[in-house]
Amino acid sequence: MEKLYAKKSLGQNFLVDGNVLLRIVAAVDINQEDMILEIGPGKGALTELLAKKAKQVLAVELDNRLVEYLEGKFLQTDNVEIIRNDILRTDLPQILSSRSAGRWKVAANLPYNISSQVLFKFIENREYFSELVLMLQKEVGERLVAPPGCKQYGILSVFCQLYFDISRQFLVKPGSFRPIPKVDSMVLKFCVLPTPRVDVGDESLFRSVVKSSFGQRRKTLWNCLKGAALDMAEKDLELAFRRSGIDPGRRGETLSLDEFAILTKALGACGVAV
């Protein structure tokens, strides 16, 4: 078989550091009954370690070359299944529920170019998971755990902190990969909360309020929400701000999770809908 070079177009960087691989497996904290979803298995170095501890490993890979290689590598490994698909187009509820009625754990070295989109997909399908151990670009990882009031705090920070307990595990230097990336990476663990961290009322409205509030970071909440695609009159917006006790002259990046929830409920009470 031809030598398997990483494809830049797919954001591939193969993790080759054995110590880092072992630390990821330790972070996943696998028992013999666990079902593991792996995204972007690459050449299967992490897959091999996961399979030694888990009941089942389901690996989703987009690259046809790697799928062929992995199918050969794990031909005699009964608890590894390779699926050729784009994770962003994969019907997660279908592939997971058809294989197990329980909740899955995730281990993934996410391609940097799609990490935010994959995180949103996990949020949308969080009921199928108990925890996620993800390697991300350090900058993205810092954004997810950022508090209000700093430049890293944004839409993903709010949504992830609403649905997960997130903990930093460890940093990974560029030399652990081939080819060597130009940035540091970070491994984080996401434990799925049984219920959202705060009661936000209408979750669809909450998502719209958060996205609109960060749509133009230099603008005030009033200007962001007034220009948003929400079904509301200015008088309703004024009333909602008065009821919430939140200054409309603030910017979205200054609001805590609780304040976004309060503002969403106030808007909903004023008849605002999405």
N, C-alpha and C positions, 0 to 999 in steps of 0.2 A: 504494500500500500504506500502511496505517496506520503511524504512527511507532512504532518498536520501543523501547518502554520496558523497562527491566530489571524482572524480576519478583522481588520480595523473597522470595516463597515458594520460589523455586528458588535462592536465594542468589546471584543474578546481580549482578555488578559488571563492567561492560565496561571493558577496558583500552584507554585512548585515547592513551597516551603513546608516541609513535613511537620515542623513544630507548630506552625500556624494551623495546619489542617487538624492536628490533634486538639488544639485549643478550641477550634470551632465545634468539633464533635463533643468535647467536654461541656461547652456552653449549651448545646442542644439537650444534654442530660437525658440520654435515650435509655428506655427500658425495652425489654423483649416484646412488649405488646404494642410498641409505638409504630405508627404509620408515618413515614417521612416523605414530604414532597420536596424534591430538589429542583431548582431552576438553574438552567445553564450549567450542566455537569461538566462541560469541557471534555477532558480526556478521562474523567472518571476517578480522579485521585480521591476526592472527598466521598464520592459514591461508594467506593470500595470500603472505606472506613465506616460509613453509615450502615452499610449492609451487614457488617459484622455484629452490629448491636441491635438493629431494628427488626421488627417483624416484616416490614415491607418498605422498599424505597421506590418511589415513582419519580423518575427523572424526565423533565420536559426540556427538550433540546431542539433548536431551530435549524442548526447547521446540518445538512444532509451528510457531509463528510464525517462529522462527529457521531451522528446517529449510527452510521454503518460501523464505525470503529467501536462504539460502545456496545452495540448488539453482539459483536464478536467477542469483545472482552468479557461480557457478562452472560455469555451463552449458557454456561453451566451454573450460573448463580440464580437459584430459584426465586429469591426474594427481591430481585431487581427487575423493574420494568421500564423500558425506554419508550417515550412517546415523542414522535417527531411533530412538533407544533411550535407556534409562536405563543409565548405565555400570554401576551396581550390579547390574543384571539381565542385562547383556550377557554372552554366552558368549564370552569372550575367546579361548580356544583355538580355537574354531570359526571366528570371523571373521578371526583373524590367520593361522592355518595354511592356510586356504582361499585366501589371497591371496599368501602368501609362505612358503617353507620356512625362510627366514632369521630372524634376530632383529630385532626392531623397536626403534626409539627412541620415546620419549614426550615430548611437549611439552604442558603443561596449566596453565591457570590454574584451579585446583580451587575449586569453591564451598566456602566455609568450613564449611558445615553438614554436608558429607559427606566431608571430606578424610581423616579417620581410616579410615572404611570403605573408601574407594578405596585407601588405602595397604595395608590388609590384603589387598585383592583383587590388588594388584600383587605382594605377597609370595607369595600362593598361586600366582600364575601367572608367577613371575619367570623361568622357563626360556624364555619367549617374548621376553624383552627383553634388550638390551645395556646401555641406560642410560635414565634418566628425568630430565627437567628439569621441576621442578614449582614453581609459585608457591603458597605456603601462607600462612596467617596467621602472622605473625612468632612468636607464642607457640607455635604448633605446630612450626614449624621449629626453634626453640630446644630444644624437648622432644626432637626426634629426634636431635640431636647432643649431648645432655646427658650428662655423666659420672655414674657412681654417686655417691650421697651428697648429691645436691641435689634440691630439690622438683620440678624439671622432669623428672627421670629416672623413666621408667615403662615400661609394657608395650611401647608403640610404640618407645621408645628401644632396648630390648633386641632386639626382633625385627628392626628395621631395621638396627641395627648388626651383627647376625648375618649378614645376607644382602647388605648393600650397603656400599660405600665412599661416604660422604656428605660433600659439601663445600658450604659456604655460597658462593653466587655474589654476590648483592648484595641490598640492601634496596630496597623500593619504597614510596614514601610514598602516603598516601591520595589526594592530588590527581591521581594518575595514572589514576584510575578515574572512571567515571560510572555510577551515582551514587557519591558519595565515601563510602567506608566510614569507620568510626570507629577503625580499627586499621591499623598498618603491616603490610606483607606482606614475605615473604622468598622469594627464588628459591634453590632447592637443586638440586644435581646428585647423582643416585644411580647409581653404577656397579655393575652386578650382579656379585657375586663368583662365580668359577667353582665354588667349593664354600663351604659355610658357614665363617665366620671361625674357629670352633672346632668340634670334634667334640662334639656334645651327646648322642650316643647315640640313643635313641628320641625322634624329633622331636615326636611327639604328646604324649609324657609331658613333654618339655621345655616345650611350649606350656602345658600344664596347670599345671605347677609355677610358671612365670612369672606366669600370670594369677592363680593362687591367692595367690602371694606379694604381689601388689599389690592384692588384692581389698579388703583393709581396711588401709590404709597405717599406721595407728597401732598395729596389732597385730604381735606378733612372728612370725617365720617358723613357729615351732612352732604357735602358735594358728591362723595362716592355713592351714597345710597339714593340721593335724589336722581342721579344719572343712571341708576341700575335698572335692570329689566324687571322691576317689581311693580305689582299692580297697586299703586298707592298715590294719593294726593298729598300735596305738601302739608296740608293741615293735619293729615294723619301721621305724617313723619314727625311734625312738630310735637304732636300729642304723645307719640311713642317715646321721644327723647325726654319729655317732661316726666312721664310715668316711670321711665327707667332710671332717672337721676343721672344719666350719662351726658356729659357735655358734648354737643354735636360738633364743637370745634376741635375735638381730639382727633388723632389719626388712628387708623385701625391697629397699627402695630403696638399701641399702648394698652389695648384692651386685653384683660385676662379672659380665660375660658369662662369663668363665672359671669363676667360682664357681657360677653357675647351672648350667653344664654339669657340673661336678663333683658337685653335689647331685643333679642328674637321674640321672646314672650310678649314684650310690650308691643312690638309690631303686629304680632298675631292677634292680640287683644283689640288692636285698632282696625282689624279687618284686612291687614295686608296679607297677600297670598302670592304664590309663585305659579 
